[in-house]
Amino acid sequence: MANIRIGLAFSDTGGGHRSAMDAVQSALLEVGANEFRDDRVEIIAESVAEKTHPINRAFVDFYNYLLRGNNQRWMQYYYSFIQATRPNDSAFGYAISGPYFRRWLREIEADVIVSVHPMVNQYFVKALRDNGMMGKVKFFVVVTDPNGELWRGWACPEADLTIVPNELGKATLVSYGVPPERIKVIGMPVHPDFIKPPSLGKDEFREPLGLSKDRLTICINSGWAGGGNMLQIYEQLSKVRRQVQCIFLCGHNTALYERAKAEARKSSIPTAVLPFHDRISDLMSAVDLMVTKAGGLTTFESIARKLPMAFDMITKPMPQEEGTAEIVINQGLARPVTRPSDIIEIVEQLQPAEDRSTVKLPNAYCLDRVDAVYDIARTVLHSVRPTVKSTHEQVPSQAEPGNRP
């Protein structure tokens, strides 16, 4: 039995890149076990960006600081600064980061590197070249922003392949100089758990949290960093005429967690306040509405669960998320919350489907490709073992109306 060694590179800037890494890793192991039975898939995953140098660590910490509280309004300036200066492709940046990348590549001896983060790709190419590994080690980029407003760092013309969620991303990468033949439209890397039956039924999930099996249940999701305007939205729920209950996720924000608990004690709405939950796929099956910001992975996980969403747009969304919000809202899968009181009408009008499995997703922008992560995994594995014949029937990529991949 031969080994297929795969390096997965991500960063804990928010929670989406780690979620993408987890999704790709799970699919690689599952597809490997089922379809590449003569090989053993080994995966080495690393949060590389923050480990290269203290300066890069500071950028990661600053990014996460901006995600917390109301600091998100400054993100547009951070985004513009990064887009203009491109620290991910600078001589100084590689001078301080290169030793780590070259050492890591030598240590893991991978057949293929898969990056799910926009700030490391150019450094990987340089390090592969310096190590004499170009052409011997494949380098793939999996884009996790499902719209055309992409960080320039995603554009790496030297990558063997860049996988994008839809044609919008492909068009932007081509405009940034990536050869079209090195881009493949597949879909978003949503974890397989979100397309499988939940491990707990709705009643089983709610009961330990002290919640009713009969009430309309809303999840207020502050994301990995615990940001946004979620407390203001939560306070407005008390004005809803329907009987509702709530799960409030605070992420990695202890101050928000304490404030949310204090608000819940004063509220008449039954509320379970949690820092986070390690079975979000089960949670999404147990609630009727997800109130969140338009982060790529959370949004597409909700779409996979066919869970209606309300997007926190009280503060102008980050540029890389604004396009996602526009797509999903226009396709009828979410509604915007531009002021806290908007949530009242959204909840009052919500009509949960009795059986979500019967809900048909739109095929525009690959929104219905909820199992795309399996094709991402197959693409990676076939780059190492091209002679292996998969028994899986490939599903053609769905393009936006009027376009062809």
C-alpha positions as CSV (number, residue, x, y, z in Angstrom):
1,M,0.0,0.0,0.0
2,A,1.4,3.4,-1.1
3,N,1.0,6.7,0.8
4,I,-0.5,9.9,-0.6
5,R,0.8,12.7,1.6
6,I,-1.2,15.9,1.5
7,G,-0.3,19.2,3.2
8,L,-3.3,21.4,4.1
9,A,-2.4,25.1,4.8
10,F,-4.8,27.5,6.5
11,S,-4.9,30.2,9.1
12,D,-7.2,31.1,12.0
13,T,-8.2,34.4,10.6
14,G,-11.9,34.0,11.6
15,G,-13.2,30.5,11.6
16,G,-14.0,30.0,7.9
17,H,-10.5,28.9,6.8
18,R,-10.3,26.3,9.5
19,S,-13.8,25.1,8.6
20,A,-12.7,24.8,5.0
21,M,-9.6,22.8,6.0
22,D,-11.7,20.5,8.2
23,A,-14.1,20.0,5.3
24,V,-11.4,19.2,2.7
25,Q,-9.6,16.9,5.2
26,S,-12.7,14.9,6.0
27,A,-13.6,14.5,2.3
28,L,-10.0,13.5,1.4
29,L,-10.0,10.8,4.0
30,E,-13.5,9.6,3.1
31,V,-12.9,9.5,-0.7
32,G,-9.5,8.0,-0.1
33,A,-10.9,5.2,1.9
34,N,-13.7,4.5,-0.5
35,E,-12.2,5.1,-3.9
36,F,-8.4,4.9,-3.5
37,R,-8.2,1.7,-1.6
38,D,-4.7,0.8,-2.8
39,D,-3.3,4.0,-1.2
40,R,-3.2,5.3,2.3
41,V,-4.0,9.0,2.5
42,E,-1.9,11.0,5.1
43,I,-2.8,14.6,5.9
44,I,-0.6,17.2,7.6
45,A,-2.7,20.3,8.4
46,E,-1.1,23.5,9.7
47,S,-2.1,27.0,10.4
48,V,0.9,28.3,8.6
49,A,0.3,32.1,8.3
50,E,0.6,32.9,12.0
51,K,3.6,30.6,12.5
52,T,5.9,32.1,9.9
53,H,7.0,35.2,11.8
54,P,5.8,37.4,14.7
55,I,4.9,40.2,12.2
56,N,2.5,37.8,10.4
57,R,1.1,36.7,13.7
58,A,0.4,40.3,14.5
59,F,-1.6,40.7,11.2
60,V,-3.7,37.6,12.2
61,D,-4.3,39.0,15.6
62,F,-5.3,42.4,14.3
63,Y,-7.6,40.8,11.7
64,N,-9.4,38.9,14.5
65,Y,-9.6,42.0,16.6
66,L,-11.4,43.8,13.8
67,L,-13.9,41.0,13.6
68,R,-14.9,41.5,17.3
69,G,-17.5,44.0,18.5
70,N,-18.2,46.8,16.2
71,N,-14.6,47.0,14.8
72,Q,-15.9,45.4,11.6
73,R,-16.6,48.8,10.2
74,W,-12.8,49.3,9.9
75,M,-12.4,46.1,7.9
76,Q,-12.9,47.9,4.6
77,Y,-9.8,50.0,5.3
78,Y,-7.8,46.9,6.3
79,Y,-9.1,45.1,3.1
80,S,-8.1,48.1,0.9
81,F,-4.6,48.3,2.6
82,I,-3.9,44.6,2.0
83,Q,-5.2,44.7,-1.6
84,A,-3.0,47.7,-2.3
85,T,0.2,46.7,-0.6
86,R,0.0,42.9,-1.2
87,P,2.2,41.8,1.7
88,N,1.6,38.2,0.7
89,D,3.7,38.8,-2.4
90,S,6.5,41.1,-1.2
91,A,10.2,40.6,-1.1
92,F,10.3,41.6,2.6
93,G,7.4,39.3,3.4
94,Y,9.1,36.3,1.8
95,A,12.5,37.2,3.5
96,I,10.9,36.8,6.9
97,S,8.5,34.0,6.0
98,G,10.5,31.9,3.5
99,P,12.6,30.0,6.1
100,Y,9.4,28.6,7.7
101,F,7.8,27.6,4.4
102,R,10.9,26.0,3.0
103,R,11.5,24.0,6.2
104,W,7.8,22.9,6.5
105,L,7.8,21.7,2.9
106,R,11.0,19.7,3.5
107,E,9.7,18.2,6.7
108,I,6.3,17.0,5.5
109,E,7.5,15.6,2.1
110,A,4.0,16.0,0.6
111,D,2.8,15.0,-2.8
112,V,0.5,17.9,-3.0
113,I,-0.1,21.1,-1.0
114,V,-3.6,22.5,-0.7
115,S,-4.0,26.1,0.5
116,V,-7.4,27.4,1.7
117,H,-6.0,30.9,2.7
118,P,-5.2,33.9,0.4
119,M,-2.2,35.2,2.3
120,V,0.2,32.2,1.8
121,N,0.0,31.2,-1.8
122,Q,2.8,33.2,-3.4
123,Y,5.1,32.3,-0.6
124,F,4.4,28.6,-1.2
125,V,5.3,28.9,-4.9
126,K,8.6,30.7,-4.1
127,A,9.5,28.1,-1.4
128,L,8.7,25.2,-3.7
129,R,11.0,26.8,-6.3
130,D,13.8,27.5,-3.8
131,N,13.6,23.9,-2.6
132,G,13.7,22.5,-6.1
133,M,10.2,21.0,-5.7
134,M,8.4,22.8,-8.5
135,G,6.9,20.3,-10.8
136,K,7.4,17.5,-8.2
137,V,5.0,18.7,-5.6
138,K,1.5,19.8,-6.8
139,F,0.2,23.1,-5.4
140,F,-3.6,23.7,-5.3
141,V,-5.6,26.7,-4.0
142,V,-9.1,26.3,-2.8
143,V,-10.9,29.6,-2.8
144,T,-13.4,30.1,0.1
145,D,-14.9,33.5,-0.9
146,P,-18.0,32.6,-3.0
147,N,-18.3,35.8,-5.0
148,G,-16.2,38.1,-7.2
149,E,-14.8,40.3,-4.4
150,L,-11.7,38.2,-3.9
151,W,-8.6,39.0,-1.9
152,R,-5.8,39.4,-4.5
153,G,-3.8,36.8,-2.6
154,W,-6.1,34.1,-4.0
155,A,-4.7,34.8,-7.5
156,C,-1.6,32.6,-7.9
157,P,-0.9,32.1,-11.6
158,E,1.9,29.5,-10.8
159,A,-0.5,27.2,-8.8
160,D,-1.2,24.0,-10.6
161,L,-4.9,24.5,-10.1
162,T,-7.2,27.0,-8.3
163,I,-10.6,25.7,-7.4
164,V,-13.3,28.3,-7.1
165,P,-16.9,28.2,-5.9
166,N,-18.5,29.7,-9.0
167,E,-18.0,31.6,-12.3
168,L,-17.8,35.0,-10.4
169,G,-14.6,33.9,-8.7
170,K,-13.2,32.5,-11.9
171,A,-13.7,35.8,-13.8
172,T,-12.0,37.8,-11.0
173,L,-9.0,35.4,-10.9
174,V,-8.6,35.6,-14.7
175,S,-8.7,39.4,-14.4
176,Y,-5.9,39.1,-11.8
177,G,-3.8,37.1,-14.3
178,V,-4.5,33.5,-13.5
179,P,-4.7,31.4,-16.7
180,P,-8.3,30.1,-17.2
181,E,-7.0,26.6,-17.8
182,R,-5.6,26.6,-14.3
183,I,-9.0,27.4,-12.8
184,K,-11.8,24.8,-12.1
185,V,-15.3,25.7,-11.0
186,I,-16.5,23.1,-8.5
187,G,-18.3,24.8,-5.5
188,M,-17.7,25.6,-1.8
189,P,-15.9,23.2,0.5
190,V,-18.7,22.5,2.9
191,H,-18.0,19.8,5.5
192,P,-19.7,16.4,4.6
193,D,-21.5,16.5,8.0
194,F,-23.8,19.2,6.6
195,I,-25.1,17.0,3.8
196,K,-25.6,13.9,6.0
197,P,-28.4,13.2,8.4
198,P,-27.9,14.9,11.8
199,S,-26.6,12.7,14.6
200,L,-29.3,14.1,16.9
201,G,-33.0,14.7,16.2
202,K,-34.4,18.2,16.8
203,D,-36.0,17.2,20.1
204,E,-32.9,15.4,21.3
205,F,-30.8,18.5,20.5
206,R,-33.1,21.0,22.2
207,E,-33.9,19.2,25.4
208,P,-30.4,19.3,27.0
209,L,-30.4,23.1,26.4
210,G,-33.7,23.5,28.2
211,L,-35.5,24.5,25.0
212,S,-39.0,23.4,23.9
213,K,-39.5,21.0,21.0
214,D,-42.5,23.1,19.8
215,R,-41.3,26.7,19.8
216,L,-39.9,28.5,16.8
217,T,-36.1,28.4,17.4
218,I,-33.7,31.1,16.3
219,C,-29.9,30.8,16.4
220,I,-28.0,34.1,16.9
221,N,-24.5,33.2,15.6
222,S,-21.8,35.7,16.3
223,G,-19.2,33.7,14.4
224,W,-15.8,32.4,15.4
225,A,-14.6,35.8,16.6
226,G,-17.9,36.8,18.3
227,G,-18.5,40.0,16.4
228,G,-21.3,41.9,14.7
229,N,-24.4,43.5,16.2
230,M,-26.0,40.3,17.6
231,L,-26.9,41.7,21.0
232,Q,-29.0,44.5,19.5
233,I,-30.8,42.0,17.2
234,Y,-31.4,39.7,20.2
235,E,-32.9,42.4,22.2
236,Q,-35.5,43.0,19.5
237,L,-36.7,39.5,19.6
238,S,-38.7,40.3,22.8
239,K,-41.0,42.4,20.5
240,V,-41.9,39.4,18.3
241,R,-45.6,38.3,18.9
242,R,-44.9,34.7,18.1
243,Q,-43.6,32.4,20.8
244,V,-39.9,32.0,20.1
245,Q,-36.7,30.7,21.8
246,C,-33.1,31.3,21.1
247,I,-29.6,29.8,21.0
248,F,-27.0,32.5,21.2
249,L,-23.5,31.6,20.0
250,C,-20.8,34.0,21.2
251,G,-17.7,32.5,19.6
252,H,-14.2,33.3,21.0
253,N,-15.4,36.5,22.7
254,T,-15.6,36.1,26.4
255,A,-16.9,39.7,26.9
256,L,-19.8,39.0,24.5
257,Y,-20.5,35.7,26.3
258,E,-20.9,37.5,29.7
259,R,-23.1,40.3,28.2
260,A,-25.3,37.8,26.4
261,K,-25.8,35.8,29.5
262,A,-26.8,39.0,31.4
263,E,-29.3,39.9,28.6
264,A,-30.7,36.4,28.5
265,R,-31.4,36.5,32.3
266,K,-33.5,39.7,31.8
267,S,-35.3,38.4,28.7
268,S,-38.6,36.6,28.6
269,I,-37.3,34.5,25.7
270,P,-36.0,31.1,26.6
271,T,-32.3,31.3,25.6
272,A,-29.3,29.0,25.7
273,V,-26.1,31.1,25.6
274,L,-23.1,29.2,24.5
275,P,-19.5,30.2,23.6
276,F,-19.7,27.9,20.6
277,H,-21.0,24.5,19.6
278,D,-18.9,21.6,18.3
279,R,-21.8,20.1,16.3
280,I,-23.0,23.0,14.2
281,S,-24.4,20.6,11.6
282,D,-26.7,19.2,14.2
283,L,-27.6,22.7,15.5
284,M,-28.5,23.9,12.1
285,S,-30.9,21.0,11.8
286,A,-32.5,21.8,15.1
287,V,-33.2,25.5,14.6
288,D,-35.6,27.4,12.2
289,L,-33.6,30.5,11.4
290,M,-29.9,31.4,11.5
291,V,-29.0,35.0,12.2
292,T,-25.4,35.5,11.2
293,K,-23.0,37.6,9.1
294,A,-22.4,36.5,5.5
295,G,-19.2,34.5,6.1
296,G,-18.6,32.2,3.2
297,L,-18.5,28.9,5.1
298,T,-21.3,29.5,7.6
299,T,-23.5,30.8,4.8
300,F,-22.9,27.7,2.6
301,E,-23.2,25.3,5.6
302,S,-26.7,26.9,6.2
303,I,-27.5,26.5,2.6
304,A,-26.5,22.8,2.7
305,R,-28.9,22.4,5.7
306,K,-31.5,24.4,3.8
307,L,-31.8,26.7,6.8
308,P,-33.3,30.2,6.2
309,M,-30.9,33.0,7.2
310,A,-31.0,36.6,8.3
311,F,-27.8,38.5,7.6
312,D,-26.5,41.1,10.0
313,M,-25.9,44.1,7.7
314,I,-26.3,46.8,10.3
315,T,-22.6,47.5,9.9
316,K,-21.5,47.5,6.3
317,P,-20.3,43.9,5.6
318,M,-16.6,43.2,4.9
319,P,-16.0,43.6,1.1
320,Q,-15.3,39.8,0.7
321,E,-18.7,39.1,2.4
322,E,-20.9,41.8,0.8
323,G,-21.0,40.0,-2.5
324,T,-22.0,36.7,-0.8
325,A,-24.8,38.5,1.0
326,E,-26.1,40.0,-2.3
327,I,-26.1,36.6,-4.0
328,V,-27.8,34.7,-1.3
329,I,-30.4,37.4,-0.6
330,N,-31.2,37.8,-4.3
331,Q,-31.7,34.0,-4.6
332,G,-34.3,34.1,-1.7
333,L,-32.2,32.1,0.8
334,A,-31.7,35.0,3.3
335,R,-33.0,38.4,4.3
336,P,-31.0,41.4,5.3
337,V,-31.1,43.0,8.8
338,T,-30.1,46.6,8.2
339,R,-31.4,47.8,11.6
340,P,-32.0,45.7,14.7
341,S,-35.8,46.0,14.4
342,D,-35.8,44.3,11.0
343,I,-35.6,41.0,12.8
344,I,-39.1,41.4,14.1
345,E,-40.8,41.3,10.7
346,I,-38.4,38.5,9.5
347,V,-39.4,36.2,12.4
348,E,-43.1,37.1,12.2
349,Q,-43.2,36.2,8.5
350,L,-41.0,33.1,8.7
351,Q,-42.7,29.9,7.6
352,P,-40.4,27.0,8.3
353,A,-40.6,24.0,5.9
354,E,-42.1,20.9,7.4
355,D,-39.6,18.8,5.6
356,R,-36.4,20.7,4.5
357,S,-35.3,17.7,2.4
358,T,-38.0,18.7,-0.1
359,V,-36.7,22.2,-0.5
360,K,-35.1,22.8,-3.9
361,L,-32.0,25.0,-4.0
362,P,-31.3,27.3,-6.9
363,N,-28.5,26.2,-9.2
364,A,-27.2,29.7,-9.9
365,Y,-23.7,30.4,-8.6
366,C,-23.4,26.6,-7.8
367,L,-25.6,27.1,-4.7
368,D,-27.0,23.6,-5.2
369,R,-23.5,22.0,-5.2
370,V,-23.6,21.3,-1.5
371,D,-21.5,18.1,-2.0
372,A,-18.7,20.0,-3.9
373,V,-16.1,19.1,-1.3
374,Y,-16.1,15.5,-2.5
375,D,-15.2,16.6,-6.1
376,I,-12.6,18.9,-4.6
377,A,-11.1,15.8,-2.8
378,R,-11.2,13.7,-5.9
379,T,-9.5,16.4,-8.0
380,V,-6.7,16.5,-5.4
381,L,-6.3,12.8,-5.2
382,H,-6.4,12.2,-8.9
383,S,-3.6,14.7,-9.4
384,V,-1.4,12.2,-7.5
385,R,-3.0,9.0,-8.8
386,P,-4.4,9.9,-12.2
387,T,-4.8,6.3,-13.2
388,V,-7.3,5.5,-10.5
389,K,-10.8,5.2,-11.9
390,S,-13.5,6.6,-9.7
391,T,-16.9,4.9,-9.5
392,H,-18.5,8.2,-8.6
393,E,-20.7,9.8,-11.3
394,Q,-19.4,13.3,-11.8
395,V,-22.0,16.1,-11.7
396,P,-21.4,18.9,-14.2
397,S,-20.7,22.3,-12.6
398,Q,-23.7,24.6,-12.6
399,A,-23.0,28.0,-14.1
400,E,-24.7,31.3,-13.5
401,P,-27.6,32.0,-15.9
402,G,-26.3,32.9,-19.3
403,N,-22.7,31.6,-18.6
404,R,-20.9,28.4,-19.2
405,P,-17.9,27.2,-17.1
